[in-house]
């Protein structure tokens, strides 16, 4: 039994090392991974600084982690395609485009959850989820912030209370 546990501990340690190596390699070459990481750190800071339930925090944090996972798979897929052949091939283009589409499909799911959350959560959760899930730059999020400012309901200071 001890031998099995030791073997599993070694396997887990190797997995952690390989995962870290993958993260470092992707961090060094993938600008979008760095951008999504910053967005996720901001999201986590807001999720833990606002008065939210555990479920609301989970709904803010989990989708961001899914985007990071997809963002990590995409360069791996692209590297394999490039390793196989540098020649222009419609199949290689399709593989790379599908990898990119996977990342944005996860992002679209987050956006859909953001829209759905507007009727189910507290005002603070809706604000943080809308601003963070939409990365704070989409037209819908900006329009929502502008309309909230006009109505006197939104301020950065109030969002952090």
Protein Blocks (a to p, Z undefined) as FASTA:
>chain_A
ZZmmmmmmmmmmmmmmmmmmmmmmmmmmmmklmmmmmmmmmmmmmmmmpccdfklmmmmm
mmmmmmmmmmmmmmmmmmmmmmmpmcdcfklmmmmmmmmmmmmmmmmmmmmmmmmmmmmm
cfklmmmmmmmmnnopafklmmmmmmmmmnopacfklmmZZ
